[in-house]
Amino acid sequence: MQLIHLIIVPPRLLASIVHSNVWIQPRIFVNTGAHTQSEIATFAAGCFWGVEHIFLKEYPPSQNKGILKTSVGYTGGLEKAQNPTYREVCTGTTNHAEALRIEFDPSTIQYEELVEFFYRTHDPTALNRQGGDVGTQYRSAIFTHSPEQSKIAKGVTRKVHEEHFKGQTIVTEIEEAGQWYDAEEYHQLYLFKEPNGYQCPTHKKHW
């Protein structure tokens, strides 16, 4: 006879676990007896406050839609520019992008869907800017974590270009993910803590 052990986690503790910006890999999740390893997706699409906000509004971790947790931070920068601060990134001298790192359950949501939602919710034809936010830190980019993710990202890009941006140039960079740095704590879940805070006008569903 198989014994099943249940662990009851208080809602407040569960929320802190879900929204923690501490990344532990590999991470195993148990679902109906099968082991599923979580995966990481990393996107840059302008000010990371709005990018995180729109993804979590669409895929709230509490509703088991596939996103397990998120963190905003900096990636894609110069190798010598380690542990950058927000002020340093804003100067453009570190070459980091403001980005969103998503831990997701691939048995619930496919990477392809996340990539398409990324394209739906910003302007991928704007070079180094989104709305009034200008600079390389606001560039459109997909940072891939495997050859398979790179293949999927390029395929979705071609599909989205044909269906929604024909005659325009998608400037989104697709590159291998490098060093990641979590942003300062006050940036995490910013628009959930400050509902009236700044949100880039391009961060909405465009189709």
Secondary structure, DSSP 8 states (H G I E B T S, - for coil): ----------HHHHHHHHT-----SS-EEEETTEEEE-EEEEEEES-HHHHHHHHHHHS-GGGTSSEEEEEEEEES--TT--S--HHHHHTTSS--EEEEEEEE-TTTS-HHHHHHHHHHTS-TTSTTEETTEESGGG-EEEEESSHHHHHHHHHHHHHHHHHH-TTS----EEEE---EEE--GGGTTHHHH-TTS---TT-S---
